[in-house]
Amino acid sequence: MRSMFAKIFLCFWISEILILFTTAFLLRRHFDSPEVQHLSLTQTMTMNGNAAAAAYVAGGCPALAQDSAMSAEPSYLFDSSDRLLCSQPQPALDELLRQVHSEHRHPLVGTQAGDRYLWGVPVTRDGQRFIFAISGPYPMDHHMPLAEILPRLLISVVVSGLVTFALALFLARPISQLRAAARKLAGGDLAARAGSRQPKPATPTRDELGGLVDDFNNMAERLESLVGAQRLLLRDVSHELRSPLARLSVALELAREEAQPEMEDHLARIEREAAHLNKLIGQLLSLAQMESAQHIADAASIAMKPLVTRLVEDADYEAQSHHCSVALTSAADCTVSGNPDLLYRALENIVRNAITYSSEGTTVEVTLACEARDSRKEVVVKVMDRGAGVPEDQLQAIFQPFYRLDSARQRATGGSGVGLAIAERSIRLHAGRLSAANRAGGGLVVEVRIPAR
């Protein structure tokens, strides 16, 4: 079973094997077990002590001297009265004798004497008790010098680092691909997929991360299909409604020629509703077109100050029928890249929405500024009205198509809930963002931020 847990276990198991081999390579010569060293030294000292005692018993000091000459290091032999036999007394030997007599569990004892080391062990020969001692250099071989530690430690670190890197890469790569695909999907790229675009396997993978990638791609594919079908339906329905509306307009004009004067109000009502429906269809077609677009073709440089000034003048004339006004309170010289007609209609929808819901006798204020943010410049357009505002939990929802805070009020004002949705998608095509916030003292502030050119 190729599960993620099995892969992780395999990687850690291989890592542990490599670490064990590396550790064995480091320790096999310089760090033998202390018990093994002590037992080996005890046996060697006892054997040499027995040989020295046998030589002394058999031939006295000449025989002991001959036996000592066979050893590479100086050796000493004491009798049962701790008297040094056949050698000159040395102060360091007294401490060794004291330790030999005080040690009951282990026959072999040792003590340091300057730059030398003394080992002592009791032995018995022909019923006589002796203490055999040998003097040797301090055992530096059991303490590895720093010059030898660093190269081997470096080898161990490199091996462990490579294994860890491979394991991290194995685990992190699918997750990174998922994150990148999720960001593209959230940005509107419904064709984004995680991993390579390969045909689906005949049998689903049993790898947990691989299964997660497959599930994400299936979800993205299903989402792309549903959204594509929705856009196609919206576009087709809008196109199909245009033909009946055109015939309705012709029939309306013919009816006016033959209608009685008292029917004029009814015919005028039919004409207004048809015009409203025709406008709504146009908005739906624009919305469907912008939903399918990923970028603006043939983008041009747009001077924002003349565009916003013209927009405010046109909107102020229209606002007179709502008994309010529109004013440009501040304007900076800013330039953006995009489609001027598309950007104008987006800002026009925002200003018209503000006019619709502003209280009578108030002024819709428009500001244009160029701000530096996160080491880049942005063009900021704010449209501020003095209406009733929007509940805090619905500030982002107003940019969704056909969203209405109050359906009765929307019908009274003629709103269809599409204007702000078109504005939001238009601003997004310009790599900008649209947000709303309630204004202090009442009203709504809609803010547009577009990267400056």
MIPADREN-233943 format. One record per residue (C-alpha): x, y, z; residue in one letter. Coordinates in steps of 0.1 Angstrom, whole numbers, padded with zeros to 4 digits, always signed. Layout:
REM residues N
XYZA ...
This chain:
REM residues 453
+0000+0000+0000M +0015+0033-0012R +0002+0054+0016S +0018+0086+0028M +0024+0071+0062F +0044+0043+0045A +0064+0067+0026K +0072+0088+0056I +0081+0057+0076F +0104+0045+0047L +0122+0079+0045C +0127+0081+0083F +0139+0044+0083W +0164+0051+0056I +0175+0082+0074S +0180+0063+0107E +0200+0036+0089I +0223+0062+0074L +0227+0079+0108I +0235+0046+0124L +0262+0038+0098F +0276+0072+0102T +0277+0069+0140T +0293+0035+0138A +0319+0050+0114F +0327+0077+0140L +0328+0055+0170L +0341+0022+0159R +0378+0030+0168R +0377+0058+0193H +0347+0050+0215F +0348+0014+0225D +0326+0003+0253S +0342+0012+0288P +0332-0023+0301E +0351-0039+0272V +0382-0018+0278Q +0382-0024+0315H +0378-0062+0312L +0405-0064+0285S +0429-0043+0306L +0422-0063+0338T +0429-0096+0320Q +0462-0082+0305T +0473-0068+0339M +0465-0100+0357T +0484-0121+0332M +0514-0098+0333N +0513-0097+0371G +0512-0135+0374N +0542-0137+0351A +0562-0111+0371A +0553-0128+0405A +0563-0162+0391A +0596-0148+0379A +0603-0133+0413Y +0594-0164+0432V +0615-0185+0409A +0647-0164+0405G +0644-0132+0426G +0653-0098+0414C +0674-0109+0384P +0645-0129+0371A +0621-0100+0378L +0643-0076+0360A +0645-0099+0330Q +0607-0102+0330D +0603-0064+0333S +0627-0058+0304A +0603-0077+0281M +0576-0049+0287S +0576-0017+0268A +0565+0003+0299E +0580+0003+0334P +0564-0022+0358S +0566-0027+0396Y +0560-0055+0420L +0550-0052+0457F +0550-0079+0483D +0522-0085+0509S +0537-0058+0531S +0534-0032+0503D +0573-0031+0500R +0585-0024+0465L +0607-0053+0453L +0638-0047+0433C +0631-0010+0425S +0635+0024+0440Q +0604+0038+0459P +0583+0065+0441Q +0558+0088+0458P +0531+0082+0431A +0531+0045+0439L +0518+0051+0474D +0485+0066+0462E +0481+0036+0438L +0487+0011+0467L +0461+0030+0488R +0435+0027+0460Q +0443-0010+0455V +0436-0018+0492H +0405+0004+0493S +0389-0011+0462E +0368-0042+0469H +0345-0045+0438R +0371-0042+0410H +0406-0056+0413P +0420-0032+0387L +0425+0005+0398V +0443+0034+0382G +0456+0069+0391T +0472+0097+0372Q +0508+0106+0381A +0518+0138+0361G +0518+0130+0324D +0518+0092+0332R +0491+0069+0344Y +0496+0040+0370L +0476+0008+0368W +0476-0017+0397G +0461-0052+0403V +0466-0077+0431P +0479-0112+0422V +0487-0144+0441T +0516-0168+0434R +0523-0200+0454D +0502-0187+0483G +0520-0154+0483Q +0501-0121+0477R +0516-0095+0454F +0505-0062+0438I +0516-0057+0402F +0517-0021+0388A +0526-0007+0354I +0533+0029+0343S +0521+0041+0309G +0512+0073+0291P +0479+0090+0297Y +0453+0072+0274P +0447+0101+0250M +0435+0077+0223D +0401+0076+0240H +0395+0113+0237H +0392+0123+0200M +0410+0156+0191P +0389+0184+0177L +0407+0182+0143A +0394+0146+0139E +0359+0154+0152I +0351+0182+0128L +0355+0163+0094P +0335+0134+0106R +0308+0155+0122L +0306+0174+0089L +0300+0142+0070I +0272+0132+0095S +0256+0167+0091V +0257+0166+0053V +0242+0131+0051V +0214+0140+0075S +0208+0173+0058G +0205+0156+0024L +0180+0130+0037V +0160+0157+0055T +0159+0179+0024F +0147+0150+0002A +0120+0143+0028L +0109+0179+0030A +0108+0183-0008L +0088+0151-0011F +0062+0164+0014L +0062+0201+0005A +0060+0200-0033R +0024+0188-0036P +0013+0212-0009I +0030+0241-0027S +0013+0231-0060Q -0020+0230-0042L -0015+0265-0027R -0005+0280-0060A -0035+0265-0078A -0058+0276-0050A -0046+0312-0053R -0051+0311-0091K -0086+0297-0086L -0095+0323-0061A -0082+0350-0085G -0107+0339-0112G -0085+0315-0132D -0109+0285-0133L -0085+0266-0155A -0059+0263-0127A -0049+0228-0117R -0025+0214-0092A +0004+0193-0105G +0010+0183-0141S -0019+0181-0165R -0019+0144-0171Q -0048+0122-0181P -0067+0108-0151K -0054+0074-0140P -0076+0043-0145A -0075+0037-0107T -0073+0065-0082P -0041+0069-0062T -0040+0057-0026R -0014+0083-0016D -0031+0108+0007E -0014+0139-0008L -0018+0125-0043G -0055+0119-0035G -0058+0154-0022L -0044+0168-0054V -0067+0147-0075D -0097+0158-0054D -0087+0194-0058F -0084+0191-0096N -0118+0173-0098N -0133+0201-0077M -0117+0228-0099A -0128+0210-0131E -0164+0207-0118R -0164+0243-0108L -0151+0254-0142E -0178+0234-0159S -0206+0248-0137L -0195+0284-0140V -0190+0280-0177G -0224+0266-0181A -0239+0294-0160Q -0221+0321-0181R -0232+0304-0213L -0268+0302-0201L -0268+0339-0190L -0255+0349-0224R -0278+0328-0244D -0309+0338-0224V -0300+0375-0228S -0296+0371-0266H -0328+0352-0269E -0347+0379-0250L -0335+0407-0273R -0356+0394-0302S -0390+0394-0284P -0382+0428-0270L -0376+0442-0304A -0409+0428-0317R -0426+0441-0285L -0413+0476-0294S -0427+0474-0329V -0460+0461-0316A -0461+0490-0291L -0457+0516-0318E -0484+0500-0339L -0507+0499-0309A -0502+0536-0302R -0514+0544-0337E -0547+0526-0332E -0552+0530-0294A -0577+0554-0278Q -0563+0584-0258P -0572+0568-0225E -0548+0539-0233M -0517+0561-0234E -0508+0557-0197D -0509+0519-0201H -0488+0520-0232L -0463+0543-0216A -0460+0519-0187R -0454+0490-0211I -0427+0512-0228E -0409+0520-0195R -0409+0483-0184E -0396+0472-0218A -0369+0498-0217A -0359+0487-0182H -0358+0451-0193L -0337+0460-0224N -0313+0478-0201K -0311+0449-0178L -0303+0425-0206I -0275+0448-0217G -0261+0448-0182Q -0263+0410-0181L -0244+0407-0214L -0218+0431-0201S -0215+0411-0169L -0212+0377-0188A -0185+0392-0211Q -0164+0405-0182M -0168+0372-0163E -0152+0353-0191S -0124+0379-0197A -0091+0374-0180Q -0074+0407-0190H -0081+0439-0209I -0071+0437-0246A -0055+0468-0261D -0050+0486-0228A -0043+0523-0231A -0030+0550-0209S -0059+0568-0191I -0057+0602-0175A -0080+0599-0146M -0086+0636-0138K -0103+0645-0171P -0123+0612-0170L -0135+0617-0134V -0143+0654-0141T -0165+0645-0171R -0182+0618-0151L -0190+0642-0122V -0205+0668-0146E -0227+0642-0163D -0238+0627-0130A -0246+0661-0115D -0270+0668-0143Y -0287+0635-0138E -0288+0640-0100A -0311+0670-0103Q -0340+0646-0109S -0333+0630-0075H -0330+0665-0058H -0293+0661-0049C -0260+0670-0064S -0226+0655-0073V -0193+0673-0066A -0156+0666-0072L -0140+0677-0040T -0104+0669-0048S -0086+0656-0079A -0050+0647-0085A -0032+0641-0118D -0031+0603-0120C -0027+0578-0148T -0038+0542-0151V -0036+0515-0178S -0068+0500-0191G -0100+0506-0212N -0114+0541-0208P -0149+0532-0217D -0150+0502-0194L -0136+0522-0165L -0159+0551-0171Y -0190+0528-0170R -0177+0512-0138A -0173+0545-0120L -0206+0557-0135E -0224+0527-0120N -0210+0535-0086I -0219+0572-0087V -0254+0564-0100R -0259+0540-0071N -0249+0567-0047A -0273+0592-0063I -0301+0567-0061T -0298+0562-0024Y -0287+0597-0013S -0311+0618+0007S -0327+0648-0009E -0307+0680-0006G -0274+0662+0000T -0243+0660-0021T -0225+0630-0034V -0188+0637-0030E -0162+0622-0053V -0124+0624-0046T -0094+0613-0068L -0060+0608-0052A -0027+0590-0060C -0013+0572-0030E +0019+0552-0023A +0012+0518-0007R +0036+0488-0003D +0063+0504-0025S +0038+0510-0053R +0015+0538-0064K -0023+0534-0065E -0051+0556-0079V -0078+0559-0053V -0113+0571-0062V -0138+0575-0034K -0176+0580-0039V -0193+0592-0007M -0231+0596-0003D -0254+0605+0025R -0279+0577+0023G -0290+0551+0048A -0258+0530+0046G -0254+0492+0046V -0253+0467+0075P -0217+0458+0083E -0222+0421+0076D -0234+0429+0040Q -0208+0454+0028L -0191+0429+0005Q -0224+0412-0006A -0236+0443-0024I -0211+0436-0052F -0227+0403-0060Q -0251+0401-0090P -0288+0406-0082F -0281+0411-0045Y -0307+0434-0028R -0308+0447+0008L -0345+0455+0005D -0363+0441-0024S -0393+0464-0020A -0370+0495-0018R -0350+0483-0049Q -0382+0479-0069R -0393+0514-0059A -0360+0529-0071T -0357+0507-0102G -0325+0489-0091G -0317+0455-0104S -0286+0447-0083G -0263+0444-0114V -0246+0478-0116G -0222+0473-0087L -0215+0438-0098A -0205+0451-0132I -0183+0478-0116A -0166+0453-0093E -0156+0430-0122R -0145+0459-0144S -0122+0472-0116I -0109+0437-0111R -0100+0435-0148L -0079+0466-0142H -0060+0447-0115A -0078+0468-0089G -0102+0462-0060R -0135+0476-0049L -0146+0480-0013S -0173+0496+0007A -0176+0511+0042A -0202+0530+0062N -0196+0567+0064R -0194+0586+0097A -0226+0605+0102G -0245+0583+0078G -0241+0571+0042G -0218+0548+0023L -0182+0552+0010V -0172+0531-0020V -0135+0530-0026E -0118+0521-0059V -0080+0513-0059R -0063+0507-0093I -0025+0504-0098P -0011+0536-0112A +0008+0536-0144R 
